[in-house]
Amino acid sequence: ARIAFLQGERKGQENLKNDLVRRIKMLEYALKQERAKFHKLKYGVELQQGDMRPPPEEP
């Protein structure tokens, strides 16, 4: 019973970690989009960066 409890707890922690990592990636992407938008407004040209694509979804 103790093993099953610990396995369930570990699975919950893994799910929490994956959720937080996904949220961090989403926020990083949104920040890059904002920076690109304001760069274009300020300088009138688009930011020349190749990583402006959304992060790939992980299973």
C-alpha positions in Angstrom: 0.0 0.0 0.0 2.9 2.4 0.8 4.4 1.7 -2.6 1.2 2.5 -4.4 0.8 5.7 -2.4 4.3 6.9 -3.2 3.8 6.0 -6.9 0.6 8.0 -7.0 2.3 10.9 -5.3 5.2 10.7 -7.8 2.8 10.7 -10.7 1.1 13.8 -9.3 4.4 15.6 -9.0 5.3 14.6 -12.6 2.0 16.0 -13.9 2.5 19.2 -11.9 6.0 19.6 -13.2 4.9 19.1 -16.8 2.1 21.6 -16.4 4.4 24.2 -15.0 7.0 23.6 -17.8 4.2 24.0 -20.4 3.1 27.3 -18.7 6.6 28.6 -18.6 7.1 27.9 -22.3 3.8 29.6 -23.1 4.8 32.7 -21.1 8.3 32.8 -22.8 6.6 32.6 -26.2 4.1 35.4 -25.3 7.0 37.6 -24.0 8.9 37.1 -27.3 5.8 38.1 -29.2 5.3 41.2 -27.1 9.0 42.2 -27.6 8.7 41.7 -31.3 5.5 43.8 -31.5 7.0 46.7 -29.6 10.2 46.5 -31.6 8.2 46.8 -34.8 6.3 49.8 -33.3 9.4 51.5 -32.2 11.7 50.9 -35.1 9.2 50.2 -37.9 10.9 46.9 -38.8 10.3 43.4 -37.8 12.8 41.6 -35.4 15.0 39.2 -37.4 14.8 36.1 -35.1 14.1 32.6 -36.2 12.6 31.5 -33.0 9.3 33.3 -33.1 7.4 30.1 -33.7 5.3 28.6 -30.9 7.1 25.9 -28.9 6.3 22.4 -30.0 3.7 20.5 -27.9 5.1 17.7 -25.9 3.0 14.5 -25.4 
